[in-house]
Amino acid sequence: MKILVAGGAGFIGCHLVKRLIEDGNKVTVIDNFSSGRMENIKGQDINIINHNIIDKITLSGFDQIYHLASLASPVFYQKNPVETALSNSVGTYNLLNEAQKHKSRILFTSTSEIYGDPKEHPQKEEYWGNVNSIGIRSCYDESKRLGETLMMDFNREYGVETRIARIFNTYGPKMSPDDGRVVSNFINQALKNIPITIYGDGKQTRSFCYIADTVDGLIKLMNSDYTEPVNIGNPEEMTMLELAERVIKITHSQSKIIYSALPKDDPVRRCPYIMKAKKILKWEPEIGINEGLEKTTEHFRKL
């Protein structure tokens, strides 16, 4: 198939591109390289379009479009809130127009962040969320929610084949070392034997899905017949303190743990309910956190 990957030079995008090529597809990447890196896709047999999807573009037809074009790290998107909000709203609209014109199937990578600081646990797709619409994270949270709205409305009004993946924390090789996410932060600090910084009391939880599992889930969702949102994540929940202790053990680090103030609107608990993915996609994560952290640590050691 001819497949477009918007944001294909980013962390998740570059792994998706590699897998799609291995499966025999002809892939085009569109990226403005604001956070994606050319080195992530260098040497791949792909077409590259350097473009910001916020700006309208006319594309040739594609069988499938994967939309991953957005800043996803809180450190980055809080520095570029308008760009982030527009990528997930105007950018989504532009790609949907192209999908409608060429009868392409399109998948939007939404996020667990649309659940906000959830009052339901674990989070099911039917949960509407608890989001601060004017908070410092809202440029990402709310624009992803609007992106989902546009996807469903293009499906209902124009018959566009849409797919929505709500991705939970993903980690693995090719993460940017300075992206400010917890796994990369902890591993970098541990490898340097400097203090590992935990925000808050360390009791807040997340669920971490290894990149290969996330990519497998995205492809299975794209090739399914299901149009409503599906959680793609690992239901193995752990506290930040537990994660830090595992990283210290895996890296054989001498790092000590220190504590700092919890950022505003940071969710207390986050864990996906994945029965839809299991039943509809026949998908669930295969790589456990220890194996995944070891693979990720090897990547950072090389850096």
C-alpha positions as CSV (number, residue, x, y, z in Angstrom):
1,M,0.0,0.0,0.0
2,K,0.9,3.7,-0.3
3,I,1.0,5.0,3.2
4,L,1.6,8.5,4.6
5,V,3.0,8.9,8.1
6,A,2.6,12.4,9.5
7,G,5.2,12.9,12.2
8,G,7.2,9.9,10.9
9,A,10.5,11.3,12.1
10,G,9.4,11.3,15.7
11,F,9.9,8.6,18.3
12,I,6.8,6.5,17.6
13,G,6.6,7.5,14.0
14,C,10.1,6.3,13.0
15,H,9.4,2.8,14.5
16,L,6.1,2.7,12.7
17,V,7.8,3.7,9.4
18,K,10.4,1.0,9.8
19,R,7.7,-1.7,10.4
20,L,5.5,-0.5,7.5
21,I,8.5,-0.7,5.1
22,E,9.4,-4.2,6.4
23,D,5.8,-5.2,5.7
24,G,6.3,-4.2,2.0
25,N,4.5,-0.9,1.9
26,K,5.6,2.3,0.1
27,V,5.9,5.0,2.8
28,T,6.0,8.8,2.6
29,V,6.9,10.8,5.7
30,I,5.6,14.3,6.3
31,D,7.4,16.1,9.2
32,N,8.6,19.7,10.0
33,F,11.3,18.3,12.3
34,S,10.3,20.5,15.2
35,S,10.8,17.5,17.5
36,G,11.3,14.6,15.0
37,R,14.9,13.9,13.9
38,M,16.2,13.2,10.4
39,E,18.6,10.6,11.9
40,N,15.5,8.6,13.0
41,I,14.6,7.9,9.3
42,K,17.9,8.2,7.6
43,G,18.7,5.4,5.2
44,Q,15.1,4.2,4.9
45,D,13.6,3.8,1.4
46,I,11.0,6.5,1.9
47,N,9.8,9.8,0.4
48,I,10.2,12.8,2.8
49,I,8.1,15.9,2.7
50,N,9.4,18.7,5.0
51,H,6.1,20.5,5.9
52,N,4.1,21.6,8.9
53,I,0.6,20.1,8.7
54,I,-0.9,23.2,10.2
55,D,-0.3,24.7,6.7
56,K,-2.6,23.4,4.0
57,I,-1.0,20.9,1.6
58,T,-2.2,19.1,-1.5
59,L,-1.1,15.5,-1.5
60,S,-1.3,12.6,-4.0
61,G,-3.6,9.8,-2.9
62,F,-2.6,7.4,-0.2
63,D,-4.3,4.2,0.9
64,Q,-3.7,5.0,4.5
65,I,-2.7,8.0,6.6
66,Y,-1.2,7.8,10.1
67,H,-1.4,11.1,12.0
68,L,1.3,11.3,14.7
69,A,2.3,14.9,14.0
70,S,2.3,16.6,17.4
71,L,4.7,17.5,20.1
72,A,4.0,14.9,22.8
73,S,6.4,15.7,25.7
74,P,5.0,18.1,28.3
75,V,8.4,19.9,28.3
76,F,8.1,20.5,24.6
77,Y,4.4,21.2,24.2
78,Q,4.3,23.6,27.1
79,K,7.0,25.7,25.4
80,N,5.0,25.6,22.2
81,P,1.4,25.5,23.2
82,V,-0.2,27.2,20.2
83,E,1.8,25.0,17.7
84,T,0.7,21.9,19.7
85,A,-3.0,22.9,19.8
86,L,-3.0,23.7,16.1
87,S,-1.2,20.4,15.1
88,N,-4.0,18.4,16.6
89,S,-6.9,20.5,15.4
90,V,-6.1,22.4,12.2
91,G,-3.5,19.8,11.2
92,T,-6.0,17.0,11.7
93,Y,-8.6,18.9,9.7
94,N,-6.1,19.3,6.8
95,L,-5.2,15.6,6.8
96,L,-8.9,14.6,7.0
97,N,-9.7,16.8,4.0
98,E,-7.0,14.9,2.0
99,A,-8.4,11.6,3.3
100,Q,-11.9,12.6,2.2
101,K,-10.6,13.7,-1.3
102,H,-8.7,10.5,-2.0
103,K,-10.8,8.1,0.0
104,S,-7.9,7.2,2.3
105,R,-8.3,5.5,5.6
106,I,-6.8,7.7,8.4
107,L,-5.7,6.9,11.9
108,F,-5.3,9.6,14.6
109,T,-3.0,9.0,17.5
110,S,-4.9,10.5,20.4
111,T,-3.6,10.1,23.9
112,S,-4.4,8.9,27.5
113,E,-4.1,12.6,28.3
114,I,-7.6,13.1,27.1
115,Y,-8.7,11.5,30.4
116,G,-7.0,14.3,32.3
117,D,-6.6,13.5,36.0
118,P,-9.1,10.6,35.9
119,K,-11.7,9.8,38.5
120,E,-12.3,6.4,36.9
121,H,-9.7,3.7,37.3
122,P,-8.6,2.0,35.1
123,Q,-9.7,4.2,32.3
124,K,-12.2,2.8,29.8
125,E,-12.8,4.3,26.4
126,E,-16.3,5.3,27.5
127,Y,-14.9,7.6,30.3
128,W,-15.2,11.3,29.3
129,G,-12.3,12.5,31.4
130,N,-11.5,15.2,33.9
131,V,-9.5,17.8,32.0
132,N,-8.7,21.4,32.9
133,S,-9.5,23.2,29.7
134,I,-7.4,26.3,30.5
135,G,-4.5,24.6,32.3
136,I,-0.9,24.4,31.1
137,R,-1.5,20.9,29.7
138,S,-4.7,21.8,27.9
139,C,-2.9,22.7,24.6
140,Y,-2.3,19.0,24.3
141,D,-5.2,17.4,26.1
142,E,-7.9,19.5,24.6
143,S,-6.6,19.6,21.1
144,K,-6.4,15.8,21.1
145,R,-10.0,15.8,22.2
146,L,-10.9,18.1,19.4
147,G,-8.9,15.9,17.0
148,E,-11.1,13.0,18.0
149,T,-14.2,15.1,17.5
150,L,-13.1,16.0,13.9
151,M,-12.3,12.3,13.2
152,M,-15.8,11.1,14.3
153,D,-17.6,14.0,12.5
154,F,-15.8,13.4,9.2
155,N,-16.7,9.7,9.6
156,R,-20.4,10.4,10.3
157,E,-20.9,13.3,7.8
158,Y,-18.6,12.4,4.9
159,G,-18.1,8.6,5.4
160,V,-14.3,8.9,5.8
161,E,-12.8,5.7,7.2
162,T,-11.3,6.9,10.5
163,R,-9.5,5.2,13.3
164,I,-8.6,6.6,16.8
165,A,-5.9,5.2,19.0
166,R,-5.6,6.5,22.6
167,I,-1.9,5.8,23.3
168,F,-0.7,5.5,26.8
169,N,2.9,6.2,27.9
170,T,5.2,4.6,25.3
171,Y,9.0,4.1,25.7
172,G,11.9,2.4,24.0
173,P,15.0,3.0,21.8
174,K,15.2,6.2,19.8
175,M,13.5,8.2,22.5
176,S,15.1,11.7,22.6
177,P,17.3,12.0,25.6
178,D,16.1,15.5,26.3
179,D,12.4,15.0,25.8
180,G,11.7,15.4,29.5
181,R,9.6,12.2,29.8
182,V,10.0,10.1,32.9
183,V,11.6,7.0,31.4
184,S,14.3,8.9,29.5
185,N,14.9,11.2,32.5
186,F,15.4,8.3,34.9
187,I,17.6,6.3,32.7
188,N,19.8,9.3,31.8
189,Q,20.2,10.3,35.4
190,A,20.9,6.7,36.5
191,L,23.6,6.2,33.8
192,K,25.3,9.4,34.9
193,N,25.0,8.3,38.6
194,I,23.4,11.7,39.4
195,P,20.3,12.0,41.6
196,I,17.0,10.7,40.1
197,T,14.3,13.3,40.4
198,I,10.8,12.2,41.4
199,Y,8.1,14.9,41.2
200,G,5.6,14.7,44.1
201,D,5.8,11.9,46.6
202,G,6.4,9.2,43.9
203,K,3.1,7.5,44.6
204,Q,1.5,8.7,41.4
205,T,1.2,5.9,38.8
206,R,1.7,5.4,35.1
207,S,1.6,2.4,32.7
208,F,4.4,2.0,30.2
209,C,4.0,0.2,26.9
210,Y,7.1,-0.8,24.9
211,I,7.4,0.8,21.4
212,A,7.1,-2.5,19.5
213,D,3.9,-3.3,21.2
214,T,2.5,0.2,20.6
215,V,3.3,0.0,16.9
216,D,1.7,-3.4,16.6
217,G,-1.4,-2.0,18.2
218,L,-1.6,0.9,15.8
219,I,-1.2,-1.3,12.7
220,K,-3.9,-3.7,13.9
221,L,-6.3,-0.8,14.6
222,M,-5.7,0.7,11.2
223,N,-6.4,-2.6,9.5
224,S,-9.5,-3.3,11.6
225,D,-13.1,-2.2,10.9
226,Y,-13.5,-0.3,14.2
227,T,-14.1,3.5,14.1
228,E,-14.4,4.5,17.8
229,P,-11.5,5.1,20.1
230,V,-9.3,2.2,21.4
231,N,-6.9,2.3,24.2
232,I,-3.4,1.2,23.2
233,G,-1.3,0.7,26.4
234,N,0.1,-1.6,29.0
235,P,-2.2,-2.2,32.0
236,E,0.8,-3.1,34.2
237,E,0.6,-0.1,36.5
238,M,3.4,1.2,38.7
239,T,4.3,4.1,40.9
240,M,7.1,6.5,39.9
241,L,9.1,5.3,42.9
242,E,8.8,1.7,41.7
243,L,10.0,2.8,38.2
244,A,13.0,4.7,39.6
245,E,14.0,1.6,41.7
246,R,13.8,-0.7,38.7
247,V,15.9,1.7,36.6
248,I,18.5,1.9,39.3
249,K,18.6,-1.9,39.5
250,I,18.8,-2.4,35.7
251,T,21.5,0.2,35.2
252,H,23.5,-0.8,38.3
253,S,23.5,2.9,39.2
254,Q,24.7,4.6,42.3
255,S,22.1,7.3,41.9
256,K,20.0,8.4,44.9
257,I,16.4,9.5,44.7
258,I,15.4,13.1,45.4
259,Y,12.0,14.7,45.4
260,S,10.7,17.9,43.8
261,A,7.3,19.6,43.6
262,L,4.6,17.9,41.5
263,P,3.8,19.9,38.3
264,K,0.4,21.6,38.0
265,D,-2.4,19.3,36.7
266,D,-0.1,16.2,36.7
267,P,-2.4,13.2,36.8
268,V,-2.3,11.1,40.0
269,R,-3.2,7.7,38.4
270,R,-3.1,6.5,34.8
271,C,-3.8,2.9,33.6
272,P,-5.6,1.7,30.5
273,Y,-8.5,-0.8,30.4
274,I,-7.7,-2.7,27.2
275,M,-10.5,-5.2,26.8
276,K,-11.6,-3.5,23.5
277,A,-8.1,-3.9,22.1
278,K,-8.0,-7.6,23.2
279,K,-11.4,-8.4,21.8
280,I,-11.5,-6.3,18.6
281,L,-7.8,-6.2,17.6
282,K,-6.6,-9.4,19.3
283,W,-3.9,-7.2,20.7
284,E,-2.2,-6.9,24.1
285,P,1.4,-6.0,25.1
286,E,3.9,-8.8,25.0
287,I,7.1,-7.1,26.3
288,G,7.3,-6.6,30.1
289,I,8.7,-3.5,31.8
290,N,12.0,-5.1,32.8
291,E,12.8,-6.4,29.3
292,G,11.7,-3.1,27.8
293,L,13.8,-1.0,30.2
294,E,16.9,-3.1,29.5
295,K,16.5,-2.5,25.7
296,T,15.9,1.2,26.3
297,T,18.9,1.4,28.6
298,E,21.2,-0.1,25.9
299,H,20.0,2.6,23.5
300,F,20.9,5.4,26.0
301,R,24.3,3.7,26.8
302,K,25.2,4.1,23.1
303,L,24.2,7.7,23.1
